[in-house]
Amino acid sequence: MASGEQKFPRQKQETQPGKEHAMDPVPQFTSPNYKPSNKLQGKIALITGGDSGIGRAVCNLFALEGATVAFTYVKGQEDKDAEDTLEMINRAKASDAREPMAIPADVGYDENCKKVVDEVVNRYGRIDILINNAAEQYEAGSVEEIDEKRLDRVFRTNIFAYFFMARHALKHMKEGSSIINTTSVTAYKGSAKLLDYTATKGAIVAFTRGLSLQLASRKIRVNGVAPGPVWTPLIPASFKEDETCQFGEEVPMKRAGQPIEVAPSYVFLACNHCSSYITGQVLHPNGGTIVNA
């Protein structure tokens, strides 16, 4: 996974969320070079959008590190990816971890987020780690193309859900718990083609900073991860074929990242003995883009 030229095969998926099993090549969610060390042993983790992409890689590493994992996915669209992820977690999980859960939910709505949290707590008793990760994005040539319906949809998935999940999960989180929010390099450098998506990712940075201040007295840490271009189902589901095959070439490393290259950032931020003095911050696995933030 060194720096260097790369091209992906031409491909396009017509609906969001994209399907990981239909991608060529399939994103890399694991690596034989990753050596777990029980960083999350005994923890209960809930990951939104955990069936594919970065979310799947996080599920895998959390399971390898000893956590019990629950994740959300979109019913119908992501059924196969969710089944594959459940199998992966079961292969990776520690012997003392509980059985994983895959929960179908549109997390853009408060009542759905409450149901997800209730289901996790009813099964496991608490939540130690919340990963707000589910997202969608669409291209637009100008702001005039972004109507109210689309704006509502993108903001619901990408930032409303983060508020909703946090407000319900926090009722079941104690001192030492952690919330990690997925933002994006676009929050720092902007994106002309993904204006509404970029706006939500900027909101996530501000949400992360503000919530970290609210929860510092409760000794619950809140941080973020801002990936650069990463090969996930969002890419063929969002971009034109010629854009997909060139994806990631604009960064200094001249290639897109793989989910497994981003997921260790979440492990680091979730692990109290690795990041106990870090809150309100954002990590930047982005292929070398300088963001000065």
Secondary structure as UniProt FT lines:
FT   HELIX           20..22
FT   TURN            32..33
FT   TURN            39..42
FT   STRAND          44..47
FT   TURN            48..51
FT   HELIX           53..64
FT   TURN            65..66
FT   STRAND          68..73
FT   TURN            75..77
FT   HELIX           79..92
FT   TURN            95..96
FT   STRAND          101..104
FT   TURN            107..108
FT   HELIX           110..124
FT   STRAND          129..132
FT   HELIX           143..145
FT   HELIX           148..155
FT   HELIX           156..160
FT   HELIX           161..169
FT   HELIX           170..172
FT   TURN            175..176
FT   STRAND          178..182
FT   HELIX           186..189
FT   HELIX           195..215
FT   HELIX           216..218
FT   STRAND          221..225
FT   HELIX           234..238
FT   HELIX           241..245
FT   TURN            246..250
FT   TURN            252..253
FT   HELIX           259..270
FT   HELIX           272..275
FT   TURN            276..277
FT   STRAND          282..283
FT   TURN            287..288
//
